[in-house]
Amino acid sequence: MNLKKRLTITFITIIFLPVILTAVAFLWIGGIVSYKPDEQGGIIDGKYDISFEAISAITELTDETFYELQSQVSIDPERFMNREYLEEVNDKLRETSSFIIVRTEDAIYYTGDEEASQNLYDKLPGYGFGNGKEDGGYLYKRLRKLVKQIDFELPDGKQGSLFIVTQVNNVVSSHIVINLFVAIVAILIFTSVMLTRWINKGVFYPIRQLNKAMHSIADGNFEYALQAEENTGEIRELFQSYEDMRLKLKESTEEKLQNEKQNRELITNISHDLKTPITAIKGYVEGIMDGVADTQEKINKYIKTIYTKTNEMDRLINELTYYSGIDSNRIPYNFHRINVSEYFNDCVEDVGLDLESKNIQLNYSNLLPQDTRIIADPEQLKKVINNIVGNSIKYIDKEKGVIDIRLLDEVDSIRVEIEDNGKGIEAKDLGKIFERFYRTDASRNSSQGGSGIGLSIVKKIIEDHGGYIWATSKVGEGTCMHFVIRKYKEMGENENE
């Protein structure tokens, strides 16, 4: 549920729920004071809608005056004939919406509210009806009046009655007020608690979760996940955005750590591989300086070895420089349309001279049409071929080495295979040889060297040409590198096909 809808529901709930519950409370409390046939004691007129319990609550308003007047009967009943005294009592009762009526024999002697008494005179009970009652309470529904009766007898033998009349429609029971107050407070508390829990669960709890998650991110912990599916609306979108951010940061951090690890490995590999030729160069230079090379033939041999080792160092440094270009996507490409057959004829000729000097046999076969062309950077593609052939030379362990270069037709693409009869690569290492800095255990020696980035460079160049590369190998038999590049076709050629 989105926040706008949640706020709308909250607004409606705040307005209508208390109103509905308050109405229910009024009906419930009204039921408490409703008509109960078995509680008629002392009530005349037979038609009423307030229980005895409610009457008792209302009578409490005039109890003090009632008991004072009742005690006056035994002390001095003649005071009931004193109009000033009666006025004083009546004024006191006005505070409780009440007034008094005094009747002697069958005549009305005094009334505190003439207008309100008109319809009551002929309904007042006779003398003696209030005797023996603690409060003498009677309720007249039609007139909405509660009457308390006190009977007295004057010294001259006249009998009289004093009535305390309370306007029921103007008096609200204190119990009812308290009940209504408690009900309204309970309703408001219930509404507040319910809405608070709902808002807390739907808004504040997810925000606290998100805050905790962000602190985890700040502390470098990218494992604190949030379940977006458990929420709806903006909260779900917020959780999903956090998850996307967390996963990207985690991936970026892991990649950064991996790159740092690879850089350390590169430095270690380069340092190890440079140490060997540097040590050799140093030894041969010292031999020349110390006169160990005492003939021209030895001097020439030492100088040739120094030259070879220098070239090896130069190759390692070039690989490192090239790797920097790969890492920042700054490899310079100069693409051309090239004829595959002519290009590989030149490459094989160059490679053949080097292989011949190393006593390695080169076999070359071209099964492509002579006019087959591709879009490629000649220099970068030459680097791919030299790198693969260089790896093959490095790992050939047979007395008679053999390298086969084959060009195959793949309809819309060309496939180049460069195969050797070297030591091969174990299955567990075959899927990793194109990773940066990866070198099999067998290659970690000074004679073979290598920084471990050569094949990653090859893979990068082939992929930048729109192709792909893979390897097959059998331990003890040799390895074959395969790469595929799409053919170049003129627009007319495509249309004719």
LINKA-V205302 format. One record per backbone hydrogen bond with DSSP energy under -1.0 kcal/mol. NH is the residue of the N-H (numbers start at 1). CO is the residue of the C=O. Records with the same first field share a line. If there is no record, write none. Layout:
BEGIN
NH=CO / CO
END
This chain:
BEGIN
6=2
7=3
8=4
9=5
10=6
11=7
12=8
13=9
14=10
15=11
16=12
17=13
20=16
21=17
22=18
23=19
24=20
25=21
26=22
27=23
28=24
29=25
30=26
31=27
32=28
33=29
34=31
39=36
43=40
55=51
56=52
57=53
58=54
59=55
60=56
61=58
62=59
66=62
67=63
68=64
69=65
70=66
71=67
72=68
76=72
79=76
80=77
81=78
82=79
86=82
87=83
88=84
89=85
90=86
91=87
92=88
93=89
94=90
96=93
97=94
98=93
99=165
101=163
102=110
103=161
104=107
105=159
107=104
109=102
110=102
112=100
117=113
120=117
121=117
123=120
124=121
129=126
133=130
138=147
140=145
144=140
145=140
146=166
147=138
148=164
149=136
150=162
152=160
154=158
157=154
160=152
161=103
162=150
163=101
164=148
165=99
166=146
167=97
168=144 / 166
170=167
171=168
177=173
178=174
179=175
180=176
181=177
182=178
183=179
184=180
185=181
186=182
187=183
188=184
189=185
190=186
191=187
192=188
193=189
194=190
195=191
196=192
197=193
198=194
199=195
200=196
201=197
202=198
203=199
204=199
205=200
207=203
208=204
209=205
210=206
211=207
212=208
213=209
214=210
215=211
216=212
217=213
218=214
219=215
220=217
221=216
225=223
228=226
230=227
231=228
237=233
238=234
239=235
240=236
241=237
242=238
243=239
244=240
245=241
246=242
247=243
248=244
249=245
250=246
251=247
252=248
253=249
254=250
255=251
256=252
257=253
258=254
259=255
260=256
261=257
262=258
263=259
264=260
265=261
266=262
267=263
268=264
269=265
270=266
271=267
272=268
273=269
274=270
275=271
276=272
278=274
279=275
280=276
281=277
282=278
283=279
284=280
285=281
286=282
287=283
288=284
289=285
290=286
292=287
293=287
294=292
299=295
300=296
301=297
302=298
303=299
304=300
305=301
306=302
307=303
308=304
309=305
310=306
311=307
312=308
313=309
314=310
315=311
316=312
317=313
318=314
319=315
320=316
321=317
322=318
323=319
324=320
325=321
326=322
327=323
328=324
329=326
330=325
336=376
338=374
340=372
343=339
344=340
345=341
346=342
347=343
348=344
349=345
350=346
351=347
352=348
353=349
354=350
355=351
356=352
357=353
359=356
360=355
361=401
363=403
365=405
367=407
372=369
374=338
376=336
381=377
382=378
383=379
384=380
385=381
386=382
387=383
388=384
389=385
390=386
391=387
392=388
393=389
394=390
395=391
403=361
404=419
405=363
406=417
407=365
408=415
410=413
412=410
414=485
415=408
416=483
417=406
418=481
419=404
420=479
423=395
429=426
430=426
432=429
435=432
437=452
438=435
443=440
444=441
445=443
449=445
457=453
458=454
459=455
460=456
461=457
462=458
463=459
464=460
466=463
467=462
468=484
470=482
472=480
474=478
476=423
477=474
478=474
480=472
481=418
482=470
483=416
484=468
485=414
487=412
488=373
494=490
495=491
496=492
497=493
END
